[in-house]
Amino acid sequence: MSESGQRHLILVVDGQPTMHGWWAEEKTVREKFASWVGERRKIPGARITLADEMTGQELVIWPQEN
């Protein structure tokens, strides 16, 4: 886990991690998640995950899995 926060945001494109970010504040990381989706939604093979590093739980995934 990064020392700067417990919530981890990761962008994966075609199975390769391309961007990471860590935030402590829930509100901030959810705003970043929405921003990343808006900016990258047209990238083929993109997947964005917001996870809680303390619990290991994936909180939100885009695109949503069926």
PyMOL Python script that loads the backbone (N, CA, C, O; Angstrom):
from pymol import cmd

cmd.read_pdbstr("""\
ATOM      1  N   MET A   1       0.838  -1.188   0.000  1.00  0.00           N
ATOM      2  CA  MET A   1       0.000   0.000   0.000  1.00  0.00           C
ATOM      3  C   MET A   1       0.877   1.242   0.000  1.00  0.00           C
ATOM      4  O   MET A   1       1.927   1.269   0.642  1.00  0.00           O
ATOM      5  N   SER A   2       0.452   2.251  -0.708  1.00  0.00           N
ATOM      6  CA  SER A   2       1.141   3.526  -0.708  1.00  0.00           C
ATOM      7  C   SER A   2       0.927   4.226   0.629  1.00  0.00           C
ATOM      8  O   SER A   2      -0.122   4.066   1.254  1.00  0.00           O
ATOM      9  N   GLU A   3       1.892   4.981   1.058  1.00  0.00           N
ATOM     10  CA  GLU A   3       1.757   5.720   2.305  1.00  0.00           C
ATOM     11  C   GLU A   3       0.787   6.882   2.187  1.00  0.00           C
ATOM     12  O   GLU A   3       0.335   7.403   3.206  1.00  0.00           O
ATOM     13  N   SER A   4       0.453   7.303   0.973  1.00  0.00           N
ATOM     14  CA  SER A   4      -0.393   8.482   0.796  1.00  0.00           C
ATOM     15  C   SER A   4      -1.882   8.192   0.921  1.00  0.00           C
ATOM     16  O   SER A   4      -2.673   9.132   1.006  1.00  0.00           O
ATOM     17  N   GLY A   5      -2.289   6.943   0.934  1.00  0.00           N
ATOM     18  CA  GLY A   5      -3.713   6.655   1.053  1.00  0.00           C
ATOM     19  C   GLY A   5      -4.011   5.186   0.968  1.00  0.00           C
ATOM     20  O   GLY A   5      -3.182   4.388   0.531  1.00  0.00           O
ATOM     21  N   GLN A   6      -5.199   4.837   1.389  1.00  0.00           N
ATOM     22  CA  GLN A   6      -5.556   3.423   1.392  1.00  0.00           C
ATOM     23  C   GLN A   6      -6.428   3.018   0.225  1.00  0.00           C
ATOM     24  O   GLN A   6      -6.659   1.825   0.028  1.00  0.00           O
ATOM     25  N   ARG A   7      -6.927   3.973  -0.564  1.00  0.00           N
ATOM     26  CA  ARG A   7      -7.753   3.621  -1.719  1.00  0.00           C
ATOM     27  C   ARG A   7      -6.910   3.723  -2.986  1.00  0.00           C
ATOM     28  O   ARG A   7      -6.275   4.742  -3.259  1.00  0.00           O
ATOM     29  N   HIS A   8      -6.926   2.650  -3.737  1.00  0.00           N
ATOM     30  CA  HIS A   8      -6.063   2.517  -4.914  1.00  0.00           C
ATOM     31  C   HIS A   8      -6.911   2.532  -6.173  1.00  0.00           C
ATOM     32  O   HIS A   8      -7.869   1.769  -6.302  1.00  0.00           O
ATOM     33  N   LEU A   9      -6.551   3.399  -7.093  1.00  0.00           N
ATOM     34  CA  LEU A   9      -7.209   3.499  -8.386  1.00  0.00           C
ATOM     35  C   LEU A   9      -6.203   3.036  -9.425  1.00  0.00           C
ATOM     36  O   LEU A   9      -5.061   3.496  -9.438  1.00  0.00           O
ATOM     37  N   ILE A  10      -6.626   2.118 -10.305  1.00  0.00           N
ATOM     38  CA  ILE A  10      -5.714   1.589 -11.312  1.00  0.00           C
ATOM     39  C   ILE A  10      -6.400   1.522 -12.674  1.00  0.00           C
ATOM     40  O   ILE A  10      -7.549   1.097 -12.789  1.00  0.00           O
ATOM     41  N   LEU A  11      -5.674   1.947 -13.691  1.00  0.00           N
ATOM     42  CA  LEU A  11      -6.112   1.837 -15.079  1.00  0.00           C
ATOM     43  C   LEU A  11      -5.302   0.730 -15.727  1.00  0.00           C
ATOM     44  O   LEU A  11      -4.071   0.757 -15.726  1.00  0.00           O
ATOM     45  N   VAL A  12      -6.015  -0.247 -16.282  1.00  0.00           N
ATOM     46  CA  VAL A  12      -5.383  -1.351 -17.008  1.00  0.00           C
ATOM     47  C   VAL A  12      -5.893  -1.295 -18.439  1.00  0.00           C
ATOM     48  O   VAL A  12      -7.097  -1.191 -18.675  1.00  0.00           O
ATOM     49  N   VAL A  13      -4.977  -1.365 -19.386  1.00  0.00           N
ATOM     50  CA  VAL A  13      -5.352  -1.395 -20.799  1.00  0.00           C
ATOM     51  C   VAL A  13      -4.778  -2.674 -21.396  1.00  0.00           C
ATOM     52  O   VAL A  13      -3.574  -2.921 -21.337  1.00  0.00           O
ATOM     53  N   ASP A  14      -5.656  -3.475 -21.967  1.00  0.00           N
ATOM     54  CA  ASP A  14      -5.272  -4.759 -22.560  1.00  0.00           C
ATOM     55  C   ASP A  14      -4.425  -5.593 -21.605  1.00  0.00           C
ATOM     56  O   ASP A  14      -3.434  -6.202 -22.008  1.00  0.00           O
ATOM     57  N   GLY A  15      -4.829  -5.614 -20.331  1.00  0.00           N
ATOM     58  CA  GLY A  15      -4.159  -6.443 -19.340  1.00  0.00           C
ATOM     59  C   GLY A  15      -2.892  -5.852 -18.740  1.00  0.00           C
ATOM     60  O   GLY A  15      -2.275  -6.473 -17.876  1.00  0.00           O
ATOM     61  N   GLN A  16      -2.494  -4.660 -19.185  1.00  0.00           N
ATOM     62  CA  GLN A  16      -1.269  -4.036 -18.689  1.00  0.00           C
ATOM     63  C   GLN A  16      -1.581  -2.813 -17.834  1.00  0.00           C
ATOM     64  O   GLN A  16      -2.250  -1.896 -18.310  1.00  0.00           O
ATOM     65  N   PRO A  17      -1.115  -2.771 -16.579  1.00  0.00           N
ATOM     66  CA  PRO A  17      -1.317  -1.577 -15.751  1.00  0.00           C
ATOM     67  C   PRO A  17      -0.637  -0.372 -16.409  1.00  0.00           C
ATOM     68  O   PRO A  17       0.539  -0.437 -16.768  1.00  0.00           O
ATOM     69  N   THR A  18      -1.380   0.724 -16.563  1.00  0.00           N
ATOM     70  CA  THR A  18      -0.814   1.902 -17.218  1.00  0.00           C
ATOM     71  C   THR A  18      -0.824   3.138 -16.336  1.00  0.00           C
ATOM     72  O   THR A  18      -0.088   4.089 -16.601  1.00  0.00           O
ATOM     73  N   MET A  19      -1.650   3.142 -15.284  1.00  0.00           N
ATOM     74  CA  MET A  19      -1.722   4.316 -14.422  1.00  0.00           C
ATOM     75  C   MET A  19      -2.254   3.889 -13.058  1.00  0.00           C
ATOM     76  O   MET A  19      -3.153   3.054 -12.960  1.00  0.00           O
ATOM     77  N   HIS A  20      -1.676   4.484 -11.997  1.00  0.00           N
ATOM     78  CA  HIS A  20      -2.089   4.209 -10.625  1.00  0.00           C
ATOM     79  C   HIS A  20      -2.267   5.508  -9.871  1.00  0.00           C
ATOM     80  O   HIS A  20      -1.677   6.528 -10.229  1.00  0.00           O
ATOM     81  N   GLY A  21      -3.075   5.473  -8.834  1.00  0.00           N
ATOM     82  CA  GLY A  21      -3.189   6.595  -7.911  1.00  0.00           C
ATOM     83  C   GLY A  21      -3.692   6.089  -6.575  1.00  0.00           C
ATOM     84  O   GLY A  21      -4.437   5.111  -6.517  1.00  0.00           O
ATOM     85  N   TRP A  22      -3.286   6.753  -5.493  1.00  0.00           N
ATOM     86  CA  TRP A  22      -3.718   6.394  -4.149  1.00  0.00           C
ATOM     87  C   TRP A  22      -4.246   7.634  -3.456  1.00  0.00           C
ATOM     88  O   TRP A  22      -3.635   8.700  -3.526  1.00  0.00           O
ATOM     89  N   TRP A  23      -5.381   7.498  -2.786  1.00  0.00           N
ATOM     90  CA  TRP A  23      -5.978   8.607  -2.048  1.00  0.00           C
ATOM     91  C   TRP A  23      -6.530   8.096  -0.725  1.00  0.00           C
ATOM     92  O   TRP A  23      -6.978   6.954  -0.624  1.00  0.00           O
ATOM     93  N   ALA A  24      -6.492   8.945   0.273  1.00  0.00           N
ATOM     94  CA  ALA A  24      -7.025   8.594   1.590  1.00  0.00           C
ATOM     95  C   ALA A  24      -8.510   8.919   1.699  1.00  0.00           C
ATOM     96  O   ALA A  24      -9.253   8.205   2.372  1.00  0.00           O
ATOM     97  N   GLU A  25      -8.945   9.982   1.048  1.00  0.00           N
ATOM     98  CA  GLU A  25     -10.330  10.446   1.161  1.00  0.00           C
ATOM     99  C   GLU A  25     -11.239   9.739   0.167  1.00  0.00           C
ATOM    100  O   GLU A  25     -10.981   9.736  -1.037  1.00  0.00           O
ATOM    101  N   GLU A  26     -12.303   9.143   0.685  1.00  0.00           N
ATOM    102  CA  GLU A  26     -13.280   8.429  -0.151  1.00  0.00           C
ATOM    103  C   GLU A  26     -13.890   9.338  -1.221  1.00  0.00           C
ATOM    104  O   GLU A  26     -13.986   8.949  -2.385  1.00  0.00           O
ATOM    105  N   LYS A  27     -14.297  10.533  -0.832  1.00  0.00           N
ATOM    106  CA  LYS A  27     -14.920  11.458  -1.783  1.00  0.00           C
ATOM    107  C   LYS A  27     -13.962  11.800  -2.928  1.00  0.00           C
ATOM    108  O   LYS A  27     -14.362  11.818  -4.092  1.00  0.00           O
ATOM    109  N   THR A  28     -12.718  12.066  -2.598  1.00  0.00           N
ATOM    110  CA  THR A  28     -11.724  12.425  -3.609  1.00  0.00           C
ATOM    111  C   THR A  28     -11.495  11.292  -4.593  1.00  0.00           C
ATOM    112  O   THR A  28     -11.479  11.513  -5.804  1.00  0.00           O
ATOM    113  N   VAL A  29     -11.320  10.082  -4.086  1.00  0.00           N
ATOM    114  CA  VAL A  29     -11.028   8.967  -4.980  1.00  0.00           C
ATOM    115  C   VAL A  29     -12.228   8.625  -5.858  1.00  0.00           C
ATOM    116  O   VAL A  29     -12.049   8.214  -7.005  1.00  0.00           O
ATOM    117  N   ARG A  30     -13.420   8.783  -5.354  1.00  0.00           N
ATOM    118  CA  ARG A  30     -14.607   8.532  -6.193  1.00  0.00           C
ATOM    119  C   ARG A  30     -14.736   9.587  -7.294  1.00  0.00           C
ATOM    120  O   ARG A  30     -15.159   9.272  -8.406  1.00  0.00           O
ATOM    121  N   GLU A  31     -14.374  10.828  -6.992  1.00  0.00           N
ATOM    122  CA  GLU A  31     -14.360  11.872  -8.027  1.00  0.00           C
ATOM    123  C   GLU A  31     -13.297  11.568  -9.078  1.00  0.00           C
ATOM    124  O   GLU A  31     -13.534  11.754 -10.271  1.00  0.00           O
ATOM    125  N   LYS A  32     -12.128  11.102  -8.642  1.00  0.00           N
ATOM    126  CA  LYS A  32     -11.054  10.723  -9.577  1.00  0.00           C
ATOM    127  C   LYS A  32     -11.503   9.552 -10.442  1.00  0.00           C
ATOM    128  O   LYS A  32     -11.246   9.533 -11.645  1.00  0.00           O
ATOM    129  N   PHE A  33     -12.174   8.574  -9.833  1.00  0.00           N
ATOM    130  CA  PHE A  33     -12.670   7.417 -10.585  1.00  0.00           C
ATOM    131  C   PHE A  33     -13.584   7.887 -11.717  1.00  0.00           C
ATOM    132  O   PHE A  33     -13.419   7.478 -12.867  1.00  0.00           O
ATOM    133  N   ALA A  34     -14.549   8.748 -11.383  1.00  0.00           N
ATOM    134  CA  ALA A  34     -15.491   9.261 -12.390  1.00  0.00           C
ATOM    135  C   ALA A  34     -14.746  10.031 -13.484  1.00  0.00           C
ATOM    136  O   ALA A  34     -15.077   9.917 -14.664  1.00  0.00           O
ATOM    137  N   SER A  35     -13.755  10.801 -13.093  1.00  0.00           N
ATOM    138  CA  SER A  35     -12.968  11.558 -14.056  1.00  0.00           C
ATOM    139  C   SER A  35     -12.194  10.629 -14.989  1.00  0.00           C
ATOM    140  O   SER A  35     -12.183  10.827 -16.204  1.00  0.00           O
ATOM    141  N   TRP A  36     -11.550   9.620 -14.414  1.00  0.00           N
ATOM    142  CA  TRP A  36     -10.796   8.673 -15.235  1.00  0.00           C
ATOM    143  C   TRP A  36     -11.706   7.957 -16.225  1.00  0.00           C
ATOM    144  O   TRP A  36     -11.334   7.779 -17.385  1.00  0.00           O
ATOM    145  N   VAL A  37     -12.882   7.547 -15.789  1.00  0.00           N
ATOM    146  CA  VAL A  37     -13.818   6.870 -16.694  1.00  0.00           C
ATOM    147  C   VAL A  37     -14.203   7.822 -17.821  1.00  0.00           C
ATOM    148  O   VAL A  37     -14.194   7.432 -18.988  1.00  0.00           O
ATOM    149  N   GLY A  38     -14.538   9.056 -17.488  1.00  0.00           N
ATOM    150  CA  GLY A  38     -14.927  10.031 -18.502  1.00  0.00           C
ATOM    151  C   GLY A  38     -13.833  10.297 -19.516  1.00  0.00           C
ATOM    152  O   GLY A  38     -14.104  10.458 -20.706  1.00  0.00           O
ATOM    153  N   GLU A  39     -12.608  10.343 -19.050  1.00  0.00           N
ATOM    154  CA  GLU A  39     -11.475  10.648 -19.933  1.00  0.00           C
ATOM    155  C   GLU A  39     -11.019   9.448 -20.750  1.00  0.00           C
ATOM    156  O   GLU A  39     -10.423   9.620 -21.814  1.00  0.00           O
ATOM    157  N   ARG A  40     -11.288   8.242 -20.276  1.00  0.00           N
ATOM    158  CA  ARG A  40     -10.713   7.051 -20.911  1.00  0.00           C
ATOM    159  C   ARG A  40     -11.735   6.042 -21.409  1.00  0.00           C
ATOM    160  O   ARG A  40     -11.371   4.936 -21.810  1.00  0.00           O
ATOM    161  N   ARG A  41     -13.000   6.410 -21.388  1.00  0.00           N
ATOM    162  CA  ARG A  41     -14.037   5.439 -21.739  1.00  0.00           C
ATOM    163  C   ARG A  41     -13.975   4.967 -23.184  1.00  0.00           C
ATOM    164  O   ARG A  41     -14.539   3.922 -23.508  1.00  0.00           O
ATOM    165  N   LYS A  42     -13.313   5.699 -24.050  1.00  0.00           N
ATOM    166  CA  LYS A  42     -13.233   5.294 -25.458  1.00  0.00           C
ATOM    167  C   LYS A  42     -11.966   4.506 -25.781  1.00  0.00           C
ATOM    168  O   LYS A  42     -11.750   4.134 -26.934  1.00  0.00           O
ATOM    169  N   ILE A  43     -11.137   4.251 -24.789  1.00  0.00           N
ATOM    170  CA  ILE A  43      -9.918   3.476 -25.015  1.00  0.00           C
ATOM    171  C   ILE A  43     -10.289   1.992 -25.054  1.00  0.00           C
ATOM    172  O   ILE A  43     -10.784   1.453 -24.064  1.00  0.00           O
ATOM    173  N   PRO A  44     -10.055   1.329 -26.185  1.00  0.00           N
ATOM    174  CA  PRO A  44     -10.369  -0.099 -26.270  1.00  0.00           C
ATOM    175  C   PRO A  44      -9.559  -0.888 -25.239  1.00  0.00           C
ATOM    176  O   PRO A  44      -8.363  -0.654 -25.065  1.00  0.00           O
ATOM    177  N   GLY A  45     -10.215  -1.808 -24.571  1.00  0.00           N
ATOM    178  CA  GLY A  45      -9.526  -2.667 -23.612  1.00  0.00           C
ATOM    179  C   GLY A  45      -9.241  -2.024 -22.266  1.00  0.00           C
ATOM    180  O   GLY A  45      -8.515  -2.600 -21.455  1.00  0.00           O
ATOM    181  N   ALA A  46      -9.800  -0.832 -22.006  1.00  0.00           N
ATOM    182  CA  ALA A  46      -9.553  -0.159 -20.737  1.00  0.00           C
ATOM    183  C   ALA A  46     -10.411  -0.749 -19.629  1.00  0.00           C
ATOM    184  O   ALA A  46     -11.564  -1.123 -19.844  1.00  0.00           O
ATOM    185  N   ARG A  47      -9.825  -0.822 -18.442  1.00  0.00           N
ATOM    186  CA  ARG A  47     -10.535  -1.272 -17.239  1.00  0.00           C
ATOM    187  C   ARG A  47     -10.017  -0.435 -16.076  1.00  0.00           C
ATOM    188  O   ARG A  47      -8.808  -0.315 -15.878  1.00  0.00           O
ATOM    189  N   ILE A  48     -10.930   0.138 -15.314  1.00  0.00           N
ATOM    190  CA  ILE A  48     -10.552   0.976 -14.178  1.00  0.00           C
ATOM    191  C   ILE A  48     -11.135   0.348 -12.917  1.00  0.00           C
ATOM    192  O   ILE A  48     -12.319   0.015 -12.862  1.00  0.00           O
ATOM    193  N   THR A  49     -10.287   0.195 -11.915  1.00  0.00           N
ATOM    194  CA  THR A  49     -10.705  -0.428 -10.663  1.00  0.00           C
ATOM    195  C   THR A  49     -10.361   0.481  -9.496  1.00  0.00           C
ATOM    196  O   THR A  49      -9.268   1.043  -9.426  1.00  0.00           O
ATOM    197  N   LEU A  50     -11.309   0.615  -8.584  1.00  0.00           N
ATOM    198  CA  LEU A  50     -11.101   1.317  -7.323  1.00  0.00           C
ATOM    199  C   LEU A  50     -11.143   0.269  -6.226  1.00  0.00           C
ATOM    200  O   LEU A  50     -12.146  -0.428  -6.066  1.00  0.00           O
ATOM    201  N   ALA A  51     -10.059   0.153  -5.469  1.00  0.00           N
ATOM    202  CA  ALA A  51      -9.979  -0.864  -4.427  1.00  0.00           C
ATOM    203  C   ALA A  51      -9.564  -0.250  -3.095  1.00  0.00           C
ATOM    204  O   ALA A  51      -8.876   0.769  -3.042  1.00  0.00           O
ATOM    205  N   ASP A  52     -10.000  -0.898  -2.033  1.00  0.00           N
ATOM    206  CA  ASP A  52      -9.576  -0.530  -0.690  1.00  0.00           C
ATOM    207  C   ASP A  52      -8.349  -1.377  -0.366  1.00  0.00           C
ATOM    208  O   ASP A  52      -8.452  -2.599  -0.263  1.00  0.00           O
ATOM    209  N   GLU A  53      -7.208  -0.751  -0.209  1.00  0.00           N
ATOM    210  CA  GLU A  53      -5.970  -1.478   0.034  1.00  0.00           C
ATOM    211  C   GLU A  53      -5.955  -2.166   1.397  1.00  0.00           C
ATOM    212  O   GLU A  53      -5.273  -3.176   1.570  1.00  0.00           O
ATOM    213  N   MET A  54      -6.690  -1.640   2.354  1.00  0.00           N
ATOM    214  CA  MET A  54      -6.699  -2.227   3.695  1.00  0.00           C
ATOM    215  C   MET A  54      -7.455  -3.563   3.718  1.00  0.00           C
ATOM    216  O   MET A  54      -7.039  -4.507   4.390  1.00  0.00           O
ATOM    217  N   THR A  55      -8.562  -3.632   2.980  1.00  0.00           N
ATOM    218  CA  THR A  55      -9.387  -4.845   2.987  1.00  0.00           C
ATOM    219  C   THR A  55      -9.151  -5.729   1.764  1.00  0.00           C
ATOM    220  O   THR A  55      -9.492  -6.912   1.773  1.00  0.00           O
ATOM    221  N   GLY A  56      -8.566  -5.149   0.711  1.00  0.00           N
ATOM    222  CA  GLY A  56      -8.384  -5.881  -0.535  1.00  0.00           C
ATOM    223  C   GLY A  56      -9.638  -5.928  -1.392  1.00  0.00           C
ATOM    224  O   GLY A  56      -9.640  -6.549  -2.455  1.00  0.00           O
ATOM    225  N   GLN A  57     -10.704  -5.279  -0.940  1.00  0.00           N
ATOM    226  CA  GLN A  57     -11.989  -5.300  -1.642  1.00  0.00           C
ATOM    227  C   GLN A  57     -11.984  -4.349  -2.831  1.00  0.00           C
ATOM    228  O   GLN A  57     -11.543  -3.205  -2.719  1.00  0.00           O
ATOM    229  N   GLU A  58     -12.476  -4.828  -3.973  1.00  0.00           N
ATOM    230  CA  GLU A  58     -12.692  -3.959  -5.130  1.00  0.00           C
ATOM    231  C   GLU A  58     -14.019  -3.248  -4.908  1.00  0.00           C
ATOM    232  O   GLU A  58     -15.062  -3.894  -4.811  1.00  0.00           O
ATOM    233  N   LEU A  59     -13.984  -1.925  -4.829  1.00  0.00           N
ATOM    234  CA  LEU A  59     -15.174  -1.149  -4.526  1.00  0.00           C
ATOM    235  C   LEU A  59     -15.996  -0.839  -5.768  1.00  0.00           C
ATOM    236  O   LEU A  59     -17.225  -0.898  -5.737  1.00  0.00           O
ATOM    237  N   VAL A  60     -15.316  -0.508  -6.863  1.00  0.00           N
ATOM    238  CA  VAL A  60     -15.994  -0.167  -8.119  1.00  0.00           C
ATOM    239  C   VAL A  60     -15.100  -0.624  -9.267  1.00  0.00           C
ATOM    240  O   VAL A  60     -13.878  -0.490  -9.205  1.00  0.00           O
ATOM    241  N   ILE A  61     -15.720  -1.165 -10.311  1.00  0.00           N
ATOM    242  CA  ILE A  61     -14.998  -1.570 -11.517  1.00  0.00           C
ATOM    243  C   ILE A  61     -15.724  -0.998 -12.721  1.00  0.00           C
ATOM    244  O   ILE A  61     -16.952  -1.045 -12.795  1.00  0.00           O
ATOM    245  N   TRP A  62     -14.963  -0.458 -13.665  1.00  0.00           N
ATOM    246  CA  TRP A  62     -15.530   0.011 -14.924  1.00  0.00           C
ATOM    247  C   TRP A  62     -14.743  -0.598 -16.060  1.00  0.00           C
ATOM    248  O   TRP A  62     -13.514  -0.608 -15.992  1.00  0.00           O
ATOM    249  N   PRO A  63     -15.367  -1.098 -17.086  1.00  0.00           N
ATOM    250  CA  PRO A  63     -16.809  -1.252 -17.204  1.00  0.00           C
ATOM    251  C   PRO A  63     -17.286  -2.350 -16.253  1.00  0.00           C
ATOM    252  O   PRO A  63     -16.530  -3.236 -15.857  1.00  0.00           O
ATOM    253  N   GLN A  64     -18.549  -2.257 -15.909  1.00  0.00           N
ATOM    254  CA  GLN A  64     -19.120  -3.229 -14.994  1.00  0.00           C
ATOM    255  C   GLN A  64     -19.094  -4.607 -15.624  1.00  0.00           C
ATOM    256  O   GLN A  64     -19.384  -4.779 -16.808  1.00  0.00           O
ATOM    257  N   GLU A  65     -18.737  -5.585 -14.803  1.00  0.00           N
ATOM    258  CA  GLU A  65     -18.734  -6.959 -15.280  1.00  0.00           C
ATOM    259  C   GLU A  65     -20.127  -7.546 -15.118  1.00  0.00           C
ATOM    260  O   GLU A  65     -20.820  -7.243 -14.147  1.00  0.00           O
ATOM    261  N   ASN A  66     -20.532  -8.369 -16.047  1.00  0.00           N
ATOM    262  CA  ASN A  66     -21.855  -9.007 -15.971  1.00  0.00           C
ATOM    263  C   ASN A  66     -21.778 -10.343 -15.280  1.00  0.00           C
ATOM    264  O   ASN A  66     -22.796 -11.018 -15.128  1.00  0.00           O
TER     265      ASN A  66
END
""", "prot")
cmd.dss("prot")
cmd.show_as("cartoon", "prot")
cmd.util.cbc("prot")
cmd.orient("prot")
